[in-house]
């Protein structure tokens, strides 16, 4: 799925919501690959920023947890 703002998502949907496993890419090259629930990062995943920083671990309601 590609949106008009330049973001994209490749993965699972349930009732039009990002759900299950998928990869979301922002226009500024931030990237999250992992578990989604109700359109939010929830579960295990990998997040990377344009400056090269990375976080691998748990997410709860779109926030790092751990």
PDBQT receptor file of N, H, CA, C and O in Angstrom, charges set to zero:
ATOM      1  N   UNK A   1       0.851  -1.168   0.000  1.00  0.00    +0.000 N 
ATOM      2  CA  UNK A   1       0.000   0.000   0.000  1.00  0.00    +0.000 C 
ATOM      3  C   UNK A   1       0.893   1.225   0.000  1.00  0.00    +0.000 C 
ATOM      4  O   UNK A   1       1.817   1.330   0.806  1.00  0.00    +0.000 OA
ATOM      5  N   UNK A   2       0.616   2.146  -0.901  1.00  0.00    +0.000 N 
ATOM      6  H   UNK A   2      -0.136   2.061  -1.555  1.00  0.00    +0.000 HD
ATOM      7  CA  UNK A   2       1.342   3.412  -0.977  1.00  0.00    +0.000 C 
ATOM      8  C   UNK A   2       0.370   4.554  -0.733  1.00  0.00    +0.000 C 
ATOM      9  O   UNK A   2      -0.732   4.567  -1.281  1.00  0.00    +0.000 OA
ATOM     10  N   UNK A   3       0.785   5.523   0.101  1.00  0.00    +0.000 N 
ATOM     11  H   UNK A   3       1.680   5.511   0.546  1.00  0.00    +0.000 HD
ATOM     12  CA  UNK A   3      -0.046   6.665   0.398  1.00  0.00    +0.000 C 
ATOM     13  C   UNK A   3       0.473   7.910  -0.319  1.00  0.00    +0.000 C 
ATOM     14  O   UNK A   3       1.634   7.958  -0.726  1.00  0.00    +0.000 OA
ATOM     15  N   UNK A   4      -0.384   8.909  -0.471  1.00  0.00    +0.000 N 
ATOM     16  H   UNK A   4      -1.327   8.870  -0.140  1.00  0.00    +0.000 HD
ATOM     17  CA  UNK A   4      -0.054  10.143  -1.188  1.00  0.00    +0.000 C 
ATOM     18  C   UNK A   4       1.102  10.912  -0.535  1.00  0.00    +0.000 C 
ATOM     19  O   UNK A   4       1.805  11.657  -1.217  1.00  0.00    +0.000 OA
ATOM     20  N   UNK A   5       1.306  10.740   0.780  1.00  0.00    +0.000 N 
ATOM     21  H   UNK A   5       0.734  10.134   1.334  1.00  0.00    +0.000 HD
ATOM     22  CA  UNK A   5       2.382  11.470   1.466  1.00  0.00    +0.000 C 
ATOM     23  C   UNK A   5       3.747  10.819   1.278  1.00  0.00    +0.000 C 
ATOM     24  O   UNK A   5       4.739  11.304   1.821  1.00  0.00    +0.000 OA
ATOM     25  N   UNK A   6       3.812   9.727   0.516  1.00  0.00    +0.000 N 
ATOM     26  H   UNK A   6       3.006   9.333   0.075  1.00  0.00    +0.000 HD
ATOM     27  CA  UNK A   6       5.077   9.070   0.227  1.00  0.00    +0.000 C 
ATOM     28  C   UNK A   6       5.410   7.897   1.122  1.00  0.00    +0.000 C 
ATOM     29  O   UNK A   6       6.417   7.225   0.901  1.00  0.00    +0.000 OA
ATOM     30  N   UNK A   7       4.582   7.629   2.135  1.00  0.00    +0.000 N 
ATOM     31  H   UNK A   7       3.764   8.175   2.314  1.00  0.00    +0.000 HD
ATOM     32  CA  UNK A   7       4.810   6.471   2.995  1.00  0.00    +0.000 C 
ATOM     33  C   UNK A   7       4.271   5.220   2.320  1.00  0.00    +0.000 C 
ATOM     34  O   UNK A   7       3.418   5.287   1.435  1.00  0.00    +0.000 OA
ATOM     35  N   UNK A   8       4.794   4.065   2.760  1.00  0.00    +0.000 N 
ATOM     36  H   UNK A   8       5.487   4.011   3.479  1.00  0.00    +0.000 HD
ATOM     37  CA  UNK A   8       4.323   2.809   2.184  1.00  0.00    +0.000 C 
ATOM     38  C   UNK A   8       4.327   1.709   3.241  1.00  0.00    +0.000 C 
ATOM     39  O   UNK A   8       5.049   1.779   4.236  1.00  0.00    +0.000 OA
ATOM     40  N   UNK A   9       3.512   0.705   3.000  1.00  0.00    +0.000 N 
ATOM     41  H   UNK A   9       2.927   0.649   2.191  1.00  0.00    +0.000 HD
ATOM     42  CA  UNK A   9       3.411  -0.443   3.901  1.00  0.00    +0.000 C 
ATOM     43  C   UNK A   9       3.262  -1.698   3.065  1.00  0.00    +0.000 C 
ATOM     44  O   UNK A   9       2.479  -1.749   2.117  1.00  0.00    +0.000 OA
ATOM     45  N   UNK A  10       4.025  -2.701   3.436  1.00  0.00    +0.000 N 
ATOM     46  H   UNK A  10       4.662  -2.660   4.206  1.00  0.00    +0.000 HD
ATOM     47  CA  UNK A  10       3.895  -4.010   2.812  1.00  0.00    +0.000 C 
ATOM     48  C   UNK A  10       3.711  -5.021   3.933  1.00  0.00    +0.000 C 
ATOM     49  O   UNK A  10       4.602  -5.214   4.760  1.00  0.00    +0.000 OA
ATOM     50  N   UNK A  11       2.557  -5.659   3.954  1.00  0.00    +0.000 N 
ATOM     51  H   UNK A  11       1.834  -5.502   3.282  1.00  0.00    +0.000 HD
ATOM     52  CA  UNK A  11       2.296  -6.622   5.001  1.00  0.00    +0.000 C 
ATOM     53  C   UNK A  11       0.829  -6.963   5.107  1.00  0.00    +0.000 C 
ATOM     54  O   UNK A  11       0.064  -6.815   4.155  1.00  0.00    +0.000 OA
ATOM     55  N   UNK A  12       0.453  -7.423   6.286  1.00  0.00    +0.000 N 
ATOM     56  H   UNK A  12       1.075  -7.544   7.060  1.00  0.00    +0.000 HD
ATOM     57  CA  UNK A  12      -0.902  -7.905   6.532  1.00  0.00    +0.000 C 
ATOM     58  C   UNK A  12      -1.839  -6.781   6.965  1.00  0.00    +0.000 C 
ATOM     59  O   UNK A  12      -1.441  -5.819   7.622  1.00  0.00    +0.000 OA
ATOM     60  N   UNK A  13      -3.104  -6.946   6.567  1.00  0.00    +0.000 N 
ATOM     61  H   UNK A  13      -3.427  -7.727   6.033  1.00  0.00    +0.000 HD
ATOM     62  CA  UNK A  13      -4.192  -6.051   6.970  1.00  0.00    +0.000 C 
ATOM     63  C   UNK A  13      -5.326  -6.904   7.533  1.00  0.00    +0.000 C 
ATOM     64  O   UNK A  13      -5.526  -8.041   7.105  1.00  0.00    +0.000 OA
ATOM     65  N   UNK A  14      -6.058  -6.359   8.482  1.00  0.00    +0.000 N 
ATOM     66  H   UNK A  14      -5.896  -5.436   8.829  1.00  0.00    +0.000 HD
ATOM     67  CA  UNK A  14      -7.307  -6.941   8.954  1.00  0.00    +0.000 C 
ATOM     68  C   UNK A  14      -8.311  -5.805   9.047  1.00  0.00    +0.000 C 
ATOM     69  O   UNK A  14      -8.099  -4.845   9.788  1.00  0.00    +0.000 OA
ATOM     70  N   UNK A  15      -9.397  -5.908   8.304  1.00  0.00    +0.000 N 
ATOM     71  H   UNK A  15      -9.569  -6.688   7.702  1.00  0.00    +0.000 HD
ATOM     72  CA  UNK A  15     -10.424  -4.861   8.268  1.00  0.00    +0.000 C 
ATOM     73  C   UNK A  15      -9.813  -3.483   8.035  1.00  0.00    +0.000 C 
ATOM     74  O   UNK A  15     -10.125  -2.535   8.756  1.00  0.00    +0.000 OA
ATOM     75  N   UNK A  16      -8.950  -3.369   7.035  1.00  0.00    +0.000 N 
ATOM     76  H   UNK A  16      -8.697  -4.139   6.449  1.00  0.00    +0.000 HD
ATOM     77  CA  UNK A  16      -8.294  -2.128   6.627  1.00  0.00    +0.000 C 
ATOM     78  C   UNK A  16      -7.281  -1.583   7.624  1.00  0.00    +0.000 C 
ATOM     79  O   UNK A  16      -6.778  -0.475   7.437  1.00  0.00    +0.000 OA
ATOM     80  N   UNK A  17      -6.968  -2.335   8.680  1.00  0.00    +0.000 N 
ATOM     81  H   UNK A  17      -7.377  -3.235   8.832  1.00  0.00    +0.000 HD
ATOM     82  CA  UNK A  17      -5.974  -1.918   9.659  1.00  0.00    +0.000 C 
ATOM     83  C   UNK A  17      -4.675  -2.686   9.450  1.00  0.00    +0.000 C 
ATOM     84  O   UNK A  17      -4.699  -3.861   9.084  1.00  0.00    +0.000 OA
ATOM     85  N   UNK A  18      -3.533  -2.021   9.684  1.00  0.00    +0.000 N 
ATOM     86  H   UNK A  18      -3.514  -1.067   9.982  1.00  0.00    +0.000 HD
ATOM     87  CA  UNK A  18      -2.255  -2.718   9.678  1.00  0.00    +0.000 C 
ATOM     88  C   UNK A  18      -2.293  -3.694  10.838  1.00  0.00    +0.000 C 
ATOM     89  O   UNK A  18      -2.502  -3.294  11.983  1.00  0.00    +0.000 OA
ATOM     90  N   UNK A  19      -2.093  -4.974  10.547  1.00  0.00    +0.000 N 
ATOM     91  H   UNK A  19      -1.923  -5.298   9.617  1.00  0.00    +0.000 HD
ATOM     92  CA  UNK A  19      -2.290  -6.014  11.554  1.00  0.00    +0.000 C 
ATOM     93  C   UNK A  19      -1.423  -7.217  11.199  1.00  0.00    +0.000 C 
ATOM     94  O   UNK A  19      -1.431  -7.673  10.056  1.00  0.00    +0.000 OA
ATOM     95  N   UNK A  20      -0.683  -7.726  12.165  1.00  0.00    +0.000 N 
ATOM     96  H   UNK A  20      -0.677  -7.355  13.094  1.00  0.00    +0.000 HD
ATOM     97  CA  UNK A  20       0.190  -8.863  11.902  1.00  0.00    +0.000 C 
ATOM     98  C   UNK A  20       1.589  -8.371  11.590  1.00  0.00    +0.000 C 
ATOM     99  O   UNK A  20       2.060  -7.405  12.189  1.00  0.00    +0.000 OA
ATOM    100  N   UNK A  21       2.258  -9.034  10.651  1.00  0.00    +0.000 N 
ATOM    101  H   UNK A  21       1.876  -9.819  10.165  1.00  0.00    +0.000 HD
ATOM    102  CA  UNK A  21       3.638  -8.698  10.326  1.00  0.00    +0.000 C 
ATOM    103  C   UNK A  21       3.691  -7.817   9.085  1.00  0.00    +0.000 C 
ATOM    104  O   UNK A  21       2.979  -8.054   8.109  1.00  0.00    +0.000 OA
ATOM    105  N   UNK A  22       4.554  -6.784   9.139  1.00  0.00    +0.000 N 
ATOM    106  H   UNK A  22       5.132  -6.592   9.932  1.00  0.00    +0.000 HD
ATOM    107  CA  UNK A  22       4.696  -5.925   7.971  1.00  0.00    +0.000 C 
ATOM    108  C   UNK A  22       5.834  -4.941   8.108  1.00  0.00    +0.000 C 
ATOM    109  O   UNK A  22       6.452  -4.810   9.164  1.00  0.00    +0.000 OA
ATOM    110  N   UNK A  23       6.096  -4.245   7.002  1.00  0.00    +0.000 N 
ATOM    111  H   UNK A  23       5.593  -4.351   6.144  1.00  0.00    +0.000 HD
ATOM    112  CA  UNK A  23       7.148  -3.235   6.948  1.00  0.00    +0.000 C 
ATOM    113  C   UNK A  23       6.542  -1.908   6.517  1.00  0.00    +0.000 C 
ATOM    114  O   UNK A  23       5.846  -1.823   5.506  1.00  0.00    +0.000 OA
ATOM    115  N   UNK A  24       6.822  -0.869   7.306  1.00  0.00    +0.000 N 
ATOM    116  H   UNK A  24       7.388  -0.938   8.128  1.00  0.00    +0.000 HD
ATOM    117  CA  UNK A  24       6.345   0.481   7.022  1.00  0.00    +0.000 C 
ATOM    118  C   UNK A  24       7.565   1.341   6.741  1.00  0.00    +0.000 C 
ATOM    119  O   UNK A  24       8.542   1.300   7.488  1.00  0.00    +0.000 OA
ATOM    120  N   UNK A  25       7.513   2.120   5.667  1.00  0.00    +0.000 N 
ATOM    121  H   UNK A  25       6.719   2.154   5.060  1.00  0.00    +0.000 HD
ATOM    122  CA  UNK A  25       8.611   2.988   5.279  1.00  0.00    +0.000 C 
ATOM    123  C   UNK A  25       8.108   4.423   5.158  1.00  0.00    +0.000 C 
ATOM    124  O   UNK A  25       7.168   4.705   4.415  1.00  0.00    +0.000 OA
ATOM    125  N   UNK A  26       8.757   5.337   5.910  1.00  0.00    +0.000 N 
ATOM    126  H   UNK A  26       9.521   5.109   6.514  1.00  0.00    +0.000 HD
ATOM    127  CA  UNK A  26       8.419   6.748   5.863  1.00  0.00    +0.000 C 
ATOM    128  C   UNK A  26       9.225   7.430   4.767  1.00  0.00    +0.000 C 
ATOM    129  O   UNK A  26      10.251   6.906   4.333  1.00  0.00    +0.000 OA
ATOM    130  N   UNK A  27       8.776   8.581   4.322  1.00  0.00    +0.000 N 
ATOM    131  H   UNK A  27       7.943   9.007   4.675  1.00  0.00    +0.000 HD
ATOM    132  CA  UNK A  27       9.433   9.326   3.261  1.00  0.00    +0.000 C 
ATOM    133  C   UNK A  27      10.875   9.685   3.632  1.00  0.00    +0.000 C 
ATOM    134  O   UNK A  27      11.746   9.702   2.762  1.00  0.00    +0.000 OA
ATOM    135  N   UNK A  28      11.139   9.974   4.918  1.00  0.00    +0.000 N 
ATOM    136  H   UNK A  28      10.432   9.960   5.624  1.00  0.00    +0.000 HD
ATOM    137  CA  UNK A  28      12.495  10.337   5.353  1.00  0.00    +0.000 C 
ATOM    138  C   UNK A  28      13.388   9.114   5.576  1.00  0.00    +0.000 C 
ATOM    139  O   UNK A  28      14.478   9.247   6.134  1.00  0.00    +0.000 OA
ATOM    140  N   UNK A  29      12.955   7.950   5.158  1.00  0.00    +0.000 N 
ATOM    141  H   UNK A  29      12.070   7.842   4.705  1.00  0.00    +0.000 HD
ATOM    142  CA  UNK A  29      13.637   6.644   5.195  1.00  0.00    +0.000 C 
ATOM    143  C   UNK A  29      13.620   5.956   6.565  1.00  0.00    +0.000 C 
ATOM    144  O   UNK A  29      14.291   4.939   6.745  1.00  0.00    +0.000 OA
ATOM    145  N   UNK A  30      12.864   6.492   7.534  1.00  0.00    +0.000 N 
ATOM    146  H   UNK A  30      12.318   7.317   7.388  1.00  0.00    +0.000 HD
ATOM    147  CA  UNK A  30      12.651   5.691   8.741  1.00  0.00    +0.000 C 
ATOM    148  C   UNK A  30      11.946   4.413   8.309  1.00  0.00    +0.000 C 
ATOM    149  O   UNK A  30      11.163   4.414   7.359  1.00  0.00    +0.000 OA
ATOM    150  N   UNK A  31      12.232   3.322   9.016  1.00  0.00    +0.000 N 
ATOM    151  H   UNK A  31      12.868   3.322   9.788  1.00  0.00    +0.000 HD
ATOM    152  CA  UNK A  31      11.663   2.038   8.614  1.00  0.00    +0.000 C 
ATOM    153  C   UNK A  31      11.374   1.182   9.841  1.00  0.00    +0.000 C 
ATOM    154  O   UNK A  31      12.200   1.068  10.747  1.00  0.00    +0.000 OA
ATOM    155  N   UNK A  32      10.192   0.586   9.851  1.00  0.00    +0.000 N 
ATOM    156  H   UNK A  32       9.522   0.679   9.115  1.00  0.00    +0.000 HD
ATOM    157  CA  UNK A  32       9.839  -0.377  10.898  1.00  0.00    +0.000 C 
ATOM    158  C   UNK A  32       9.435  -1.678  10.233  1.00  0.00    +0.000 C 
ATOM    159  O   UNK A  32       8.598  -1.695   9.331  1.00  0.00    +0.000 OA
ATOM    160  N   UNK A  33      10.033  -2.759  10.682  1.00  0.00    +0.000 N 
ATOM    161  H   UNK A  33      10.714  -2.745  11.414  1.00  0.00    +0.000 HD
ATOM    162  CA  UNK A  33       9.652  -4.099  10.251  1.00  0.00    +0.000 C 
ATOM    163  C   UNK A  33       9.341  -4.897  11.506  1.00  0.00    +0.000 C 
ATOM    164  O   UNK A  33      10.193  -5.064  12.379  1.00  0.00    +0.000 OA
ATOM    165  N   UNK A  34       8.113  -5.385  11.584  1.00  0.00    +0.000 N 
ATOM    166  H   UNK A  34       7.421  -5.249  10.875  1.00  0.00    +0.000 HD
ATOM    167  CA  UNK A  34       7.733  -6.149  12.757  1.00  0.00    +0.000 C 
ATOM    168  C   UNK A  34       6.237  -6.328  12.865  1.00  0.00    +0.000 C 
ATOM    169  O   UNK A  34       5.518  -6.367  11.866  1.00  0.00    +0.000 OA
ATOM    170  N   UNK A  35       5.786  -6.437  14.103  1.00  0.00    +0.000 N 
ATOM    171  H   UNK A  35       6.370  -6.406  14.914  1.00  0.00    +0.000 HD
ATOM    172  CA  UNK A  35       4.393  -6.749  14.388  1.00  0.00    +0.000 C 
ATOM    173  C   UNK A  35       3.552  -5.485  14.560  1.00  0.00    +0.000 C 
ATOM    174  O   UNK A  35       3.972  -4.502  15.170  1.00  0.00    +0.000 OA
ATOM    175  N   UNK A  36       2.340  -5.558  13.993  1.00  0.00    +0.000 N 
ATOM    176  H   UNK A  36       1.999  -6.357  13.498  1.00  0.00    +0.000 HD
ATOM    177  CA  UNK A  36       1.380  -4.458  14.042  1.00  0.00    +0.000 C 
ATOM    178  C   UNK A  36       0.076  -4.937  14.658  1.00  0.00    +0.000 C 
ATOM    179  O   UNK A  36      -0.317  -6.092  14.493  1.00  0.00    +0.000 OA
ATOM    180  N   UNK A  37      -0.588  -4.041  15.367  1.00  0.00    +0.000 N 
ATOM    181  H   UNK A  37      -0.269  -3.103  15.501  1.00  0.00    +0.000 HD
ATOM    182  CA  UNK A  37      -1.932  -4.315  15.878  1.00  0.00    +0.000 C 
ATOM    183  C   UNK A  37      -2.694  -3.005  15.883  1.00  0.00    +0.000 C 
ATOM    184  O   UNK A  37      -2.234  -2.021  16.462  1.00  0.00    +0.000 OA
ATOM    185  N   UNK A  38      -3.871  -2.980  15.234  1.00  0.00    +0.000 N 
ATOM    186  H   UNK A  38      -4.245  -3.780  14.763  1.00  0.00    +0.000 HD
ATOM    187  CA  UNK A  38      -4.701  -1.772  15.166  1.00  0.00    +0.000 C 
ATOM    188  C   UNK A  38      -3.925  -0.554  14.683  1.00  0.00    +0.000 C 
ATOM    189  O   UNK A  38      -4.017   0.519  15.280  1.00  0.00    +0.000 OA
ATOM    190  N   UNK A  39      -3.164  -0.713  13.610  1.00  0.00    +0.000 N 
ATOM    191  H   UNK A  39      -3.089  -1.584  13.125  1.00  0.00    +0.000 HD
ATOM    192  CA  UNK A  39      -2.394   0.370  12.997  1.00  0.00    +0.000 C 
ATOM    193  C   UNK A  39      -1.258   0.903  13.856  1.00  0.00    +0.000 C 
ATOM    194  O   UNK A  39      -0.755   1.995  13.591  1.00  0.00    +0.000 OA
ATOM    195  N   UNK A  40      -0.840   0.167  14.876  1.00  0.00    +0.000 N 
ATOM    196  H   UNK A  40      -1.249  -0.720  15.092  1.00  0.00    +0.000 HD
ATOM    197  CA  UNK A  40       0.259   0.613  15.723  1.00  0.00    +0.000 C 
ATOM    198  C   UNK A  40       1.311  -0.475  15.828  1.00  0.00    +0.000 C 
ATOM    199  O   UNK A  40       1.006  -1.664  15.732  1.00  0.00    +0.000 OA
ATOM    200  N   UNK A  41       2.565  -0.050  16.028  1.00  0.00    +0.000 N 
ATOM    201  H   UNK A  41       2.812   0.916  16.107  1.00  0.00    +0.000 HD
ATOM    202  CA  UNK A  41       3.637  -0.998  16.267  1.00  0.00    +0.000 C 
ATOM    203  C   UNK A  41       3.382  -1.637  17.630  1.00  0.00    +0.000 C 
ATOM    204  O   UNK A  41       3.388  -0.948  18.650  1.00  0.00    +0.000 OA
ATOM    205  N   UNK A  42       3.161  -2.937  17.649  1.00  0.00    +0.000 N 
ATOM    206  H   UNK A  42       3.157  -3.496  16.820  1.00  0.00    +0.000 HD
ATOM    207  CA  UNK A  42       2.888  -3.675  18.877  1.00  0.00    +0.000 C 
ATOM    208  C   UNK A  42       3.500  -5.059  18.748  1.00  0.00    +0.000 C 
ATOM    209  O   UNK A  42       3.118  -5.836  17.873  1.00  0.00    +0.000 OA
ATOM    210  N   UNK A  43       4.453  -5.365  19.625  1.00  0.00    +0.000 N 
ATOM    211  H   UNK A  43       4.763  -4.733  20.336  1.00  0.00    +0.000 HD
ATOM    212  CA  UNK A  43       5.136  -6.648  19.575  1.00  0.00    +0.000 C 
ATOM    213  C   UNK A  43       6.598  -6.446  19.237  1.00  0.00    +0.000 C 
ATOM    214  O   UNK A  43       7.157  -5.376  19.478  1.00  0.00    +0.000 OA
ATOM    215  N   UNK A  44       7.210  -7.462  18.684  1.00  0.00    +0.000 N 
ATOM    216  H   UNK A  44       6.755  -8.331  18.488  1.00  0.00    +0.000 HD
ATOM    217  CA  UNK A  44       8.630  -7.436  18.356  1.00  0.00    +0.000 C 
ATOM    218  C   UNK A  44       8.856  -6.784  17.007  1.00  0.00    +0.000 C 
ATOM    219  O   UNK A  44       8.099  -7.006  16.061  1.00  0.00    +0.000 OA
ATOM    220  N   UNK A  45       9.919  -5.964  16.924  1.00  0.00    +0.000 N 
ATOM    221  H   UNK A  45      10.534  -5.784  17.692  1.00  0.00    +0.000 HD
ATOM    222  CA  UNK A  45      10.224  -5.337  15.648  1.00  0.00    +0.000 C 
ATOM    223  C   UNK A  45      11.577  -4.668  15.619  1.00  0.00    +0.000 C 
ATOM    224  O   UNK A  45      12.292  -4.609  16.619  1.00  0.00    +0.000 OA
ATOM    225  N   UNK A  46      11.907  -4.166  14.447  1.00  0.00    +0.000 N 
ATOM    226  H   UNK A  46      11.326  -4.213  13.634  1.00  0.00    +0.000 HD
ATOM    227  CA  UNK A  46      13.157  -3.440  14.201  1.00  0.00    +0.000 C 
ATOM    228  C   UNK A  46      12.809  -2.078  13.618  1.00  0.00    +0.000 C 
ATOM    229  O   UNK A  46      12.085  -1.975  12.629  1.00  0.00    +0.000 OA
ATOM    230  N   UNK A  47      13.338  -1.039  14.247  1.00  0.00    +0.000 N 
ATOM    231  H   UNK A  47      13.927  -1.122  15.051  1.00  0.00    +0.000 HD
ATOM    232  CA  UNK A  47      13.105   0.327  13.774  1.00  0.00    +0.000 C 
ATOM    233  C   UNK A  47      14.455   0.942  13.437  1.00  0.00    +0.000 C 
ATOM    234  O   UNK A  47      15.397   0.838  14.222  1.00  0.00    +0.000 OA
ATOM    235  N   UNK A  48      14.558   1.583  12.274  1.00  0.00    +0.000 N 
ATOM    236  H   UNK A  48      13.793   1.667  11.636  1.00  0.00    +0.000 HD
ATOM    237  CA  UNK A  48      15.801   2.257  11.904  1.00  0.00    +0.000 C 
ATOM    238  C   UNK A  48      15.510   3.697  11.493  1.00  0.00    +0.000 C 
ATOM    239  O   UNK A  48      14.461   4.004  10.927  1.00  0.00    +0.000 OA
ATOM    240  N   UNK A  49      16.487   4.584  11.800  1.00  0.00    +0.000 N 
ATOM    241  H   UNK A  49      17.339   4.335  12.259  1.00  0.00    +0.000 HD
ATOM    242  CA  UNK A  49      16.393   6.001  11.499  1.00  0.00    +0.000 C 
ATOM    243  C   UNK A  49      17.367   6.360  10.385  1.00  0.00    +0.000 C 
ATOM    244  O   UNK A  49      18.313   5.614  10.133  1.00  0.00    +0.000 OA
ATOM    245  N   UNK A  50      17.152   7.497   9.710  1.00  0.00    +0.000 N 
ATOM    246  H   UNK A  50      16.383   8.103   9.914  1.00  0.00    +0.000 HD
ATOM    247  CA  UNK A  50      18.037   7.902   8.619  1.00  0.00    +0.000 C 
ATOM    248  C   UNK A  50      19.506   8.071   9.034  1.00  0.00    +0.000 C 
ATOM    249  O   UNK A  50      20.399   7.904   8.203  1.00  0.00    +0.000 OA
ATOM    250  N   UNK A  51      19.766   8.395  10.299  1.00  0.00    +0.000 N 
ATOM    251  H   UNK A  51      19.040   8.530  10.974  1.00  0.00    +0.000 HD
ATOM    252  CA  UNK A  51      21.140   8.605  10.762  1.00  0.00    +0.000 C 
ATOM    253  C   UNK A  51      21.878   7.304  11.055  1.00  0.00    +0.000 C 
ATOM    254  O   UNK A  51      23.044   7.333  11.451  1.00  0.00    +0.000 OA
ATOM    255  N   UNK A  52      21.215   6.159  10.866  1.00  0.00    +0.000 N 
ATOM    256  H   UNK A  52      20.269   6.135  10.544  1.00  0.00    +0.000 HD
ATOM    257  CA  UNK A  52      21.846   4.860  11.087  1.00  0.00    +0.000 C 
ATOM    258  C   UNK A  52      21.524   4.228  12.426  1.00  0.00    +0.000 C 
ATOM    259  O   UNK A  52      21.841   3.057  12.639  1.00  0.00    +0.000 OA
ATOM    260  N   UNK A  53      20.895   4.975  13.346  1.00  0.00    +0.000 N 
ATOM    261  H   UNK A  53      20.637   5.925  13.173  1.00  0.00    +0.000 HD
ATOM    262  CA  UNK A  53      20.502   4.391  14.627  1.00  0.00    +0.000 C 
ATOM    263  C   UNK A  53      19.444   3.318  14.410  1.00  0.00    +0.000 C 
ATOM    264  O   UNK A  53      18.630   3.404  13.490  1.00  0.00    +0.000 OA
ATOM    265  N   UNK A  54      19.470   2.293  15.284  1.00  0.00    +0.000 N 
ATOM    266  H   UNK A  54      20.131   2.223  16.031  1.00  0.00    +0.000 HD
ATOM    267  CA  UNK A  54      18.502   1.200  15.181  1.00  0.00    +0.000 C 
ATOM    268  C   UNK A  54      18.042   0.783  16.569  1.00  0.00    +0.000 C 
ATOM    269  O   UNK A  54      18.779   0.887  17.549  1.00  0.00    +0.000 OA
ATOM    270  N   UNK A  55      16.809   0.312  16.624  1.00  0.00    +0.000 N 
ATOM    271  H   UNK A  55      16.210   0.228  15.828  1.00  0.00    +0.000 HD
ATOM    272  CA  UNK A  55      16.274  -0.285  17.846  1.00  0.00    +0.000 C 
ATOM    273  C   UNK A  55      15.653  -1.616  17.460  1.00  0.00    +0.000 C 
ATOM    274  O   UNK A  55      14.840  -1.688  16.539  1.00  0.00    +0.000 OA
ATOM    275  N   UNK A  56      16.039  -2.666  18.168  1.00  0.00    +0.000 N 
ATOM    276  H   UNK A  56      16.700  -2.607  18.916  1.00  0.00    +0.000 HD
ATOM    277  CA  UNK A  56      15.452  -3.985  17.976  1.00  0.00    +0.000 C 
ATOM    278  C   UNK A  56      14.887  -4.422  19.308  1.00  0.00    +0.000 C 
ATOM    279  O   UNK A  56      15.609  -4.489  20.303  1.00  0.00    +0.000 OA
ATOM    280  N   UNK A  57      13.595  -4.721  19.332  1.00  0.00    +0.000 N 
ATOM    281  H   UNK A  57      13.009  -4.667  18.524  1.00  0.00    +0.000 HD
ATOM    282  CA  UNK A  57      12.992  -5.137  20.584  1.00  0.00    +0.000 C 
ATOM    283  C   UNK A  57      11.487  -5.036  20.556  1.00  0.00    +0.000 C 
ATOM    284  O   UNK A  57      10.852  -5.201  19.514  1.00  0.00    +0.000 OA
ATOM    285  N   UNK A  58      10.929  -4.761  21.718  1.00  0.00    +0.000 N 
ATOM    286  H   UNK A  58      11.445  -4.627  22.564  1.00  0.00    +0.000 HD
ATOM    287  CA  UNK A  58       9.478  -4.728  21.893  1.00  0.00    +0.000 C 
ATOM    288  C   UNK A  58       8.918  -3.318  21.708  1.00  0.00    +0.000 C 
ATOM    289  O   UNK A  58       9.561  -2.316  22.021  1.00  0.00    +0.000 OA
ATOM    290  N   UNK A  59       7.704  -3.289  21.190  1.00  0.00    +0.000 N 
ATOM    291  H   UNK A  59       7.182  -4.104  20.936  1.00  0.00    +0.000 HD
ATOM    292  CA  UNK A  59       6.956  -2.038  21.025  1.00  0.00    +0.000 C 
ATOM    293  C   UNK A  59       5.571  -2.222  21.620  1.00  0.00    +0.000 C 
ATOM    294  O   UNK A  59       4.971  -3.292  21.511  1.00  0.00    +0.000 OA
ATOM    295  N   UNK A  60       5.069  -1.165  22.253  1.00  0.00    +0.000 N 
ATOM    296  H   UNK A  60       5.556  -0.297  22.342  1.00  0.00    +0.000 HD
ATOM    297  CA  UNK A  60       3.696  -1.154  22.784  1.00  0.00    +0.000 C 
ATOM    298  C   UNK A  60       3.071   0.166  22.369  1.00  0.00    +0.000 C 
ATOM    299  O   UNK A  60       3.576   1.235  22.712  1.00  0.00    +0.000 OA
ATOM    300  N   UNK A  61       1.973   0.091  21.631  1.00  0.00    +0.000 N 
ATOM    301  H   UNK A  61       1.563  -0.778  21.352  1.00  0.00    +0.000 HD
ATOM    302  CA  UNK A  61       1.255   1.287  21.184  1.00  0.00    +0.000 C 
ATOM    303  C   UNK A  61       2.173   2.320  20.527  1.00  0.00    +0.000 C 
ATOM    304  O   UNK A  61       2.154   3.496  20.891  1.00  0.00    +0.000 OA
ATOM    305  N   UNK A  62       2.968   1.876  19.565  1.00  0.00    +0.000 N 
ATOM    306  H   UNK A  62       2.983   0.921  19.270  1.00  0.00    +0.000 HD
ATOM    307  CA  UNK A  62       3.874   2.726  18.787  1.00  0.00    +0.000 C 
ATOM    308  C   UNK A  62       5.091   3.226  19.545  1.00  0.00    +0.000 C 
ATOM    309  O   UNK A  62       5.825   4.061  19.016  1.00  0.00    +0.000 OA
ATOM    310  N   UNK A  63       5.340   2.750  20.771  1.00  0.00    +0.000 N 
ATOM    311  H   UNK A  63       4.744   2.072  21.201  1.00  0.00    +0.000 HD
ATOM    312  CA  UNK A  63       6.484   3.224  21.557  1.00  0.00    +0.000 C 
ATOM    313  C   UNK A  63       7.414   2.067  21.885  1.00  0.00    +0.000 C 
ATOM    314  O   UNK A  63       6.975   0.936  22.094  1.00  0.00    +0.000 OA
ATOM    315  N   UNK A  64       8.726   2.374  21.926  1.00  0.00    +0.000 N 
ATOM    316  H   UNK A  64       9.082   3.292  21.756  1.00  0.00    +0.000 HD
ATOM    317  CA  UNK A  64       9.706   1.367  22.341  1.00  0.00    +0.000 C 
ATOM    318  C   UNK A  64       9.383   0.942  23.756  1.00  0.00    +0.000 C 
ATOM    319  O   UNK A  64       8.988   1.764  24.583  1.00  0.00    +0.000 OA
ATOM    320  N   UNK A  65       9.547  -0.332  24.036  1.00  0.00    +0.000 N 
ATOM    321  H   UNK A  65       9.867  -1.000  23.364  1.00  0.00    +0.000 HD
ATOM    322  CA  UNK A  65       9.258  -0.852  25.363  1.00  0.00    +0.000 C 
ATOM    323  C   UNK A  65      10.308  -1.895  25.723  1.00  0.00    +0.000 C 
ATOM    324  O   UNK A  65      10.178  -3.073  25.389  1.00  0.00    +0.000 OA
ATOM    325  N   UNK A  66      11.322  -1.450  26.394  1.00  0.00    +0.000 N 
ATOM    326  H   UNK A  66      11.427  -0.493  26.666  1.00  0.00    +0.000 HD
ATOM    327  CA  UNK A  66      12.351  -2.418  26.780  1.00  0.00    +0.000 C 
ATOM    328  C   UNK A  66      13.721  -1.813  26.811  1.00  0.00    +0.000 C 
ATOM    329  O   UNK A  66      14.693  -2.503  27.118  1.00  0.00    +0.000 OA
TER     330      UNK A  66
